[in-house]
């Protein structure tokens, strides 16, 4: 195998290619085999002691009474795996000297993490926009996913995974900004979608994508992006989109109808689909608009209107996330079925629903909230959730 280049990928998956042959961590070999191989390669600039490798593989685990022999056995398995590349690769690529192990420094080896990092730095240091863009695009093409994704629980991998991930996100943002200034909106939109798959909780990427789709005249796609992003952020963090994202959404909604339309067509768009029963359930942003309208009407009519807040917790504190998600889903169904058609409800936090009860006094509003809780307990008697409520009158907007 003398003179053959070894190509190593650690971003998105762990694979080694040489002379037309390839091995990867997608096969069913032991996780420790790939962990040991990854560590040897990433630390290829130095010799590694047996003690360091034993601690890497077993740590405080109760293992063999002879860890040195256990390590030799593991290296035998690693070399057997490397031998699939041909040419006695296992003994050529990994060398042992004076009780230490190392990746052979004489190997002609390329590592995608090195190339990715180098292209990012080259782009940041480039003197002109064209040079920055070329380097950034080469870097982004190399990033096929996060660093060693099947080994992310390993302590030494955690900071490296975060480093490369954050470097990718920042490079993607910088690249999108350049593409936008050059009017290359299609390319920017494609990049934003890919970047959002890798970092799904970066609102800035979604805002860029919405802006690009709007400039391309694809308003309905921009609306879908906002709605999906809004649901994702709320379900995972209990936060609402920023004012900038909302402004883009309003622009998209406002421009969906590109031509002048008739009143009849507008009525068709406004009509609620299906046979609606029970309460109207909406996003919290829309709930606030309805609340403001109701507050204005109450100031004029003097009608009794109350709002109820329904909160969920565990018997001894917070619920585990899976239990909370199940509870909130079941509770939403009950809220819609137990309330009148004129009532309005929304989820206002990870653990709470807000309910608008028109033409209901305080006593009746409390009865409504109690009815929802009793229905929940009756239908889900084994749920670990504890429900509580509070009721207050709506303040007229005077």
C-alpha positions in Angstrom: 0.0 0.0 0.0 3.0 2.3 -0.3 2.2 5.7 -1.6 -1.5 5.2 -1.5 -3.6 8.1 -0.2 -5.8 7.5 2.8 -9.0 9.6 2.8 -10.8 9.9 6.2 -14.2 11.4 6.8 -15.4 12.3 10.2 -18.1 14.8 9.4 -21.5 13.1 9.0 -20.1 9.7 9.3 -16.8 8.0 10.1 -15.2 6.3 7.0 -11.8 5.5 5.7 -11.1 5.1 2.0 -7.9 3.8 0.3 -7.2 2.3 -3.1 -10.9 1.9 -4.0 -11.8 0.2 -0.7 -13.8 1.7 2.1 -14.8 0.9 5.6 -17.2 2.9 7.8 -19.0 2.9 11.1 -22.2 2.0 9.4 -21.3 -1.7 9.7 -22.1 -3.7 12.9 -18.6 -3.7 14.4 -18.1 -2.9 18.1 -18.5 0.8 19.0 -15.2 0.6 20.9 -13.4 -0.4 17.7 -14.5 2.8 16.0 -13.9 4.9 19.1 -10.3 3.7 19.4 -9.7 4.1 15.7 -11.2 7.7 15.7 -9.1 8.7 18.7 -5.9 7.4 17.2 -6.5 9.2 14.0 -7.6 12.5 15.5 -4.6 12.5 17.9 -2.3 11.4 15.0 0.3 14.0 15.8 1.5 12.2 19.0 2.2 8.9 20.6 -0.6 7.8 23.0 0.1 5.8 26.2 -1.7 2.6 27.0 -3.0 4.2 30.2 -4.7 6.9 28.2 -6.3 4.5 25.8 -7.5 2.2 28.6 -9.1 5.1 30.3 -10.7 6.2 27.0 -12.2 2.8 26.4 -13.2 1.7 29.8 -12.9 4.6 32.2 -14.3 3.6 35.6 -16.0 0.5 34.2 -15.3 -2.8 35.9 -13.4 -4.6 33.2 -10.7 -7.1 32.7 -8.2 -7.8 35.5 -5.5 -7.4 32.9 -6.5 -4.2 31.0 -3.2 -4.3 29.0 -4.2 -7.6 27.4 -7.8 -6.2 26.8 -6.3 -3.3 25.0 -4.1 -5.6 22.8 -7.3 -7.5 21.9 -9.0 -4.3 21.0 -6.1 -3.3 18.7 -6.2 -6.7 17.1 -9.8 -6.0 16.2 -9.0 -2.5 14.9 -6.2 -3.8 12.7 -8.5 -6.6 11.4 -11.0 -3.9 10.4 -8.3 -1.8 8.7 -7.0 -4.8 6.8 -10.2 -4.7 4.8 -8.5 -1.8 3.0 -5.9 -4.2 1.7 -2.1 -4.4 1.8 -1.8 -5.3 5.5 -3.2 -1.9 6.3 -3.8 -2.6 10.0 -0.2 -3.0 10.8 1.0 -0.2 8.4 -1.4 2.5 9.5 -1.1 1.9 13.3 2.3 1.5 14.9 3.4 0.6 18.4 6.6 1.9 19.9 7.9 1.7 23.5 4.5 0.8 24.9 2.7 3.6 23.1 0.4 3.6 20.0 0.2 6.1 17.1 -1.1 6.6 13.6 1.7 6.2 11.2 3.1 9.7 10.5 4.5 8.7 7.2 1.0 7.9 5.8 -0.3 10.1 3.0 -3.5 11.0 4.8 -6.3 13.6 4.3 -8.9 14.4 6.9 -12.1 16.2 6.1 -12.1 18.1 9.4 -8.7 19.6 8.6 -9.8 20.6 5.1 -13.1 22.0 6.3 -11.4 24.1 9.0 -8.7 25.3 6.5 -11.3 26.4 4.0 -13.3 28.3 6.6 -10.1 30.2 7.8 -9.1 30.9 4.2 -12.5 32.4 3.5 -12.4 34.5 6.6 -9.0 35.8 5.7 -9.7 36.4 2.0 -9.3 40.0 0.9 -12.3 40.1 -1.5 -15.9 38.9 -1.5 -15.3 36.5 -4.4 -12.4 34.8 -2.7 -14.4 34.5 0.6 -17.4 33.0 -1.2 -15.3 30.4 -3.1 -13.6 29.2 0.1 -16.8 29.2 2.1 -18.6 27.1 -0.6 -15.8 24.6 -0.6 -16.0 24.4 3.2 -19.7 23.9 3.2 -19.5 21.1 0.6 -17.2 19.2 2.9 -19.5 19.4 5.9 -21.7 16.3 5.5 -23.0 16.4 9.1 -21.8 16.8 12.6 -18.5 15.4 13.9 -18.5 11.6 14.6 -22.3 11.5 15.1 -22.3 7.9 16.4 -19.9 8.8 19.2 -21.3 12.1 20.4 -21.6 11.0 24.0 -17.9 10.6 24.4 -16.4 13.4 26.6 -13.5 14.2 24.2 -15.9 14.4 21.2 -18.5 16.8 22.8 -16.4 20.0 22.5 -15.1 19.1 19.0 -18.6 18.3 17.8 -19.8 21.7 19.1 -16.8 23.5 17.6 -17.3 22.1 14.1 -21.0 22.5 14.3 -20.8 26.2 15.3 -18.1 26.8 12.7 -20.4 25.4 10.0 -23.4 27.5 11.1 -21.4 30.7 11.1 -19.9 29.9 7.7 -23.3 29.1 6.3 -24.7 32.5 7.6 -21.7 34.4 6.1 -22.1 32.6 2.8 -25.9 33.3 2.6 -25.2 37.0 3.3 -22.8 37.1 0.3 -25.2 35.2 -2.0 -28.0 37.6 -1.1 -25.9 40.7 -1.9 -25.1 39.1 -5.3 -28.8 38.4 -5.9 -28.3 34.6 -6.0 -31.5 33.9 -4.0 -32.1 30.4 -5.4 -28.6 29.3 -4.2 -29.1 31.1 -0.9 -32.4 29.4 -0.3 -31.0 25.9 -1.0 -28.1 26.6 1.4 -30.5 27.8 4.1 -32.6 24.7 3.9 -29.6 22.4 4.2 -28.2 24.5 7.1 -31.5 24.4 8.9 -31.5 20.6 8.7 -28.1 20.6 10.5 -29.1 23.4 12.9 -32.9 23.4 13.2 -33.1 25.9 16.0 -31.3 28.9 14.4 -34.1 31.4 13.7 -31.7 33.6 11.7 -31.5 30.8 9.0 -35.3 30.7 8.7 -35.5 34.5 8.5 -33.0 34.5 5.6 -34.9 31.6 3.9 -38.2 33.5 4.2 -36.6 36.7 2.8 -35.2 34.8 -0.2 -38.5 33.0 -0.9 -40.3 36.3 -0.8 -37.9 37.9 -3.2 -38.4 34.8 -5.5 -42.1 35.3 -5.4 -42.7 32.0 -3.4 -44.9 33.4 -0.7 -46.7 30.2 0.2 -43.4 28.5 0.8 -42.3 31.4 3.1 -45.6 30.9 5.0 -44.9 27.2 5.4 -41.3 27.9 6.6 -42.6 30.3 9.3 -45.3 27.9 10.5 -43.0 25.0 10.7 -40.3 27.1 12.5 -42.8 28.5 14.9 -44.1 25.1 15.8 -40.6 23.7 16.3 -39.4 26.6 18.5 -42.6 26.6 20.7 -42.7 22.8 21.1 -39.0 22.6 22.1 -38.4 25.8 23.9 -41.8 27.4 24.6 -40.7 30.6 22.7 -42.5 32.6 20.0 -40.8 33.8 16.8 -39.1 37.2 16.9 -40.7 40.4 15.6 -38.5 40.2 12.5 -39.8 36.8 11.7 -43.4 37.9 12.3 -42.9 40.8 10.0 -41.7 38.5 7.2 -44.7 36.3 7.8 -47.1 39.2 7.6 -45.5 40.3 4.3 -45.9 36.8 2.9 -49.6 36.5 4.0 -50.3 40.0 2.6 -48.8 39.2 -0.8 -50.3 35.8 -1.4 -53.1 37.3 -3.5 -51.0 38.9 -6.2 -54.0 40.4 -8.0 -57.1 42.2 -7.0 -59.8 39.8 -5.8 -63.5 39.9 -5.3 -65.3 40.0 -2.0 -66.8 36.6 -2.7 -63.3 35.2 -3.2 -62.1 36.8 0.1 -65.1 35.2 1.9 -64.1 31.8 0.5 -60.6 32.3 1.9 -62.0 33.4 5.3 -64.5 30.5 5.7 -63.5 28.0 8.4 -62.9 24.5 6.8 -65.0 21.5 7.7 -67.8 21.2 10.3 -66.2 23.1 13.2 -67.3 22.1 16.6 -66.1 23.1 20.1 -63.6 26.0 20.8 -61.5 27.7 18.2 -57.9 26.7 18.8 -55.2 29.0 17.4 -51.6 30.1 17.7 -50.8 32.4 20.6 -50.0 35.3 18.3 -53.5 35.1 16.8 -55.0 34.7 20.2 -53.6 38.0 21.2 -55.2 39.7 18.2 -58.6 38.1 19.1 -58.1 39.2 22.7 -57.4 42.8 21.7 -60.6 42.8 19.5 -62.7 41.4 22.4 -61.2 43.9 24.8 -62.4 46.7 22.5 -65.8 45.2 22.2 -66.2 44.8 25.9 -65.3 48.4 26.5 -68.3 49.3 24.3 -70.8 46.6 25.4 -70.0 46.0 29.0 -70.4 42.2 28.5 -68.8 39.8 31.0 -65.7 38.1 29.5 -63.1 36.1 31.4 -59.9 34.4 30.6 -58.7 31.2 32.1 -55.1 29.9 32.5 -54.7 26.1 32.6 -51.3 24.9 33.9 -49.7 21.4 33.9 -47.1 20.1 36.2 -46.0 16.8 37.8 -47.0 15.7 41.3 -43.6 16.5 42.6 -42.4 19.1 40.1 -41.8 19.2 36.4 -43.0 16.4 34.1 -40.5 14.4 31.9 -40.7 15.9 28.4 -42.3 12.8 26.8 -45.1 12.7 29.5 -45.6 16.5 29.1 -46.0 16.2 25.4 -48.6 13.5 25.7 -50.4 15.3 28.4 -50.5 18.6 26.4 -51.8 16.8 23.3 -54.5 15.1 25.2 -55.5 18.2 27.0 -55.7 20.3 23.8 -58.2 17.8 22.4 -60.3 18.0 25.6 -60.2 21.8 25.6 -61.6 22.0 22.1 -64.3 19.4 22.8 -65.4 20.7 26.2 -65.7 24.4 25.3 -68.3 26.3 23.2 -67.8 27.3 19.6 -67.5 30.9 20.7 -64.6 30.2 23.0 -61.0 30.6 21.9 -57.9 28.8 23.2 -54.2 28.8 22.6 -51.1 27.2 24.0 -49.1 30.1 25.6 -46.2 28.2 27.1 -44.7 24.7 27.2 -47.0 23.8 30.1 -50.0 26.2 29.8 -53.1 26.9 27.8 -54.9 30.3 27.8 -58.7 30.3 27.2 -61.0 33.2 26.3 -64.6 32.8 27.6 -67.0 35.4 26.2 -70.3 36.0 27.9 -69.2 34.0 31.0 -69.1 35.4 34.6 -66.5 34.4 37.1 -68.4 31.5 38.6 -69.3 30.0 35.2 -65.7 30.4 34.0 -64.4 28.5 37.1 -67.0 25.8 36.4 -65.7 25.5 32.8 -62.1 25.1 33.9 -63.1 22.5 36.5 -65.1 20.6 33.9 -62.0 20.4 31.7 -59.8 19.1 34.6 -62.5 16.5 35.6 -62.8 15.3 32.1 -59.0 14.9 31.8 -58.8 12.9 35.1 -61.7 10.7 34.0 -60.3 10.0 30.5 -56.6 9.7 31.6 -56.7 8.3 35.2 -53.1 7.1 35.1 -51.6 10.4 33.9 -48.8 11.7 36.1 -49.9 15.3 35.3 -51.4 17.6 37.9 -53.7 20.3 36.5 -54.5 23.7 38.1 -56.3 26.8 36.8 -56.8 30.5 37.5 -59.5 32.8 36.1 -59.6 36.6 35.8 -61.9 39.1 34.0 -60.8 40.5 30.7 -59.7 44.1 31.0 -61.6 46.4 28.6 -59.5 48.4 26.3 -60.7 51.9 27.1 
